[in-house]
């Protein structure tokens, strides 16, 4: 006979406490996976909507900051909840002072969150509806009060002006890009 022990008739049984912990852990895992799944589906749906909006509208891109956003017509809250907005009665893409507003907030669309990291000399590209590219070089970055709307004026050149809130929302960050000559493109 060997020294091996033989287990006969006795099986390891789980106690009620072990079962309760197992069930609680299982429920917590299911809830966690459900929450992650909800946010993943939400993110995918937002990306699909963004892609569709960028196919149908003007697009602003600052590649160095990983900013790429659709530019819808108007700056009303329902427009800015979907994307960025073109100030009505300001320039056109490639002509005049084309002014864009957008949120920099995690509450709304976060298209301009990285704009605080802009540097002079960076490139801003606008794509019109037909997806022709217009290139601008950042020449100014400054802060104004919300009532300072002079930044929307026509300055006699071809530029893009981007307006977003500062981190605390009390002021506006202004980024200006001057259109590059066609020979430089």
C-alpha positions in Angstrom: 0.0 0.0 0.0 1.3 3.4 -0.9 1.6 6.5 1.2 -0.9 8.4 -1.0 -4.0 9.5 0.8 -7.3 8.6 -0.8 -10.2 10.9 -0.2 -13.3 8.8 0.1 -16.8 10.2 0.4 -15.8 13.7 1.5 -16.0 16.6 -1.0 -15.0 20.2 -0.4 -18.3 22.0 0.2 -18.6 25.8 0.0 -19.9 27.7 3.0 -22.8 30.1 2.7 -20.3 33.0 3.2 -18.2 31.8 0.3 -21.2 31.6 -1.9 -22.3 35.1 -0.9 -18.9 36.5 -1.7 -18.8 34.6 -5.0 -22.2 35.9 -6.1 -21.3 39.5 -4.9 -18.1 39.4 -6.9 -19.9 38.0 -10.0 -22.5 40.8 -9.8 -19.8 43.4 -9.4 -18.0 42.1 -12.5 -21.2 42.1 -14.5 -22.0 45.7 -13.4 -18.5 46.8 -14.2 -18.5 45.2 -17.6 -21.9 46.7 -18.3 -20.7 50.2 -17.4 -17.5 49.8 -19.5 -19.7 48.5 -22.4 -22.0 51.5 -22.1 -19.2 54.0 -22.3 -17.5 52.1 -25.2 -20.7 52.0 -27.2 -21.3 55.7 -26.4 -17.8 56.6 -27.6 -18.2 54.6 -30.8 -21.6 56.3 -31.5 -20.0 59.7 -30.9 -17.1 58.9 -33.3 -19.6 57.7 -36.0 -21.6 60.9 -35.7 -18.4 63.0 -35.8 -17.2 61.2 -38.9 -20.6 61.8 -40.6 -20.5 65.5 -39.6 -17.0 65.9 -41.0 -18.1 64.3 -44.3 -20.9 66.9 -44.7 -19.3 70.1 -43.3 -16.2 72.2 -43.2 -13.5 70.7 -41.1 -10.9 72.4 -38.9 -7.7 70.5 -38.1 -4.6 71.3 -36.0 -2.6 68.2 -36.5 0.1 69.1 -33.9 -2.6 69.1 -31.2 -4.6 66.2 -32.6 -7.6 68.5 -33.1 -10.0 67.7 -35.9 -13.6 68.9 -35.8 -16.6 69.5 -38.0 -17.5 73.2 -38.4 -21.3 73.7 -38.5 -23.1 76.9 -39.4 -24.0 79.0 -36.3 -22.8 79.2 -32.7 -26.0 78.3 -30.9 -25.8 75.9 -28.0 -27.4 73.0 -30.0 -24.7 73.5 -32.7 -21.8 73.6 -30.2 -23.1 70.5 -28.5 -22.5 68.6 -31.8 -19.3 70.2 -33.0 -17.7 73.6 -33.5 -19.6 76.5 -35.2 -18.9 79.2 -37.8 -19.9 82.7 -36.7 -22.6 83.8 -39.2 -21.6 86.9 -41.1 -17.8 86.3 -40.7 -15.5 85.3 -43.6 -15.7 82.2 -45.8 -13.2 79.3 -45.9 -10.0 80.8 -47.5 -11.4 84.4 -47.6 -11.8 87.1 -45.0 -11.9 86.4 -41.2 -13.4 82.9 -40.9 -14.4 82.7 -37.2 -15.0 79.4 -35.4 -16.3 78.9 -31.9 -16.0 75.7 -29.9 -16.1 74.4 -26.4 -13.1 73.3 -24.4 -14.9 71.3 -21.7 -15.4 67.7 -20.8 -19.1 68.5 -20.3 -19.7 69.4 -24.0 -17.9 68.3 -27.1 -14.2 68.4 -26.2 -12.9 69.4 -29.5 -10.8 72.4 -28.3 -9.5 71.0 -25.0 -5.9 70.9 -26.3 -6.1 74.4 -27.8 -4.4 75.8 -24.6 -1.2 74.1 -25.9 -1.1 76.0 -29.2 2.1 77.5 -30.2 2.9 80.3 -32.7 3.9 78.8 -36.1 1.7 75.8 -35.8 -0.5 75.0 -38.8 -4.3 75.1 -38.9 -5.9 73.5 -41.9 -9.5 74.2 -43.0 -11.2 71.8 -45.4 -14.2 73.2 -47.3 -17.3 71.1 -48.2 -15.5 69.7 -51.3 -12.5 68.9 -49.0 -10.1 71.4 -50.6 -7.4 72.3 -48.0 -6.6 75.9 -46.9 -3.5 76.2 -44.7 -3.0 78.9 -42.1 -0.1 79.6 -39.8 -0.8 80.5 -36.1 0.4 84.1 -35.6 -1.5 85.1 -32.4 -2.8 83.5 -29.2 -4.3 85.7 -26.5 -7.1 86.1 -24.0 -10.0 88.5 -24.1 -13.2 89.2 -22.1 -16.4 87.6 -23.4 -17.8 90.9 -24.6 -14.7 91.7 -26.8 -16.2 90.8 -30.1 -13.8 92.9 -32.2 -11.9 89.7 -32.8 -14.7 88.8 -35.3 -14.1 91.9 -37.4 -12.7 91.8 -41.0 -9.0 92.8 -40.8 -8.5 93.0 -44.6 -6.6 89.7 -44.8 -7.5 86.0 -45.0 -7.4 84.4 -41.6 -9.0 81.9 -39.3 -10.0 83.0 -35.8 -10.8 80.3 -33.2 -12.7 81.3 -30.1 -13.0 79.0 -27.0 -13.4 79.4 -23.3 -10.5 79.5 -20.9 -10.3 76.7 -18.3 -12.4 78.5 -15.8 -14.9 79.7 -18.4 -14.6 83.4 -17.4 -12.6 84.6 -20.5 -12.1 83.6 -24.1 -8.9 82.2 -25.7 -8.4 83.6 -29.2 -6.1 81.8 -31.7 -5.5 83.5 -35.1 -4.0 81.9 -38.1 -3.0 83.8 -41.3 -3.6 82.1 -44.6 -0.4 80.8 -46.2 0.4 81.7 -49.8 -0.5 79.1 -52.4 3.2 78.8 -53.4 4.1 77.6 -49.8 1.6 74.8 -49.7 
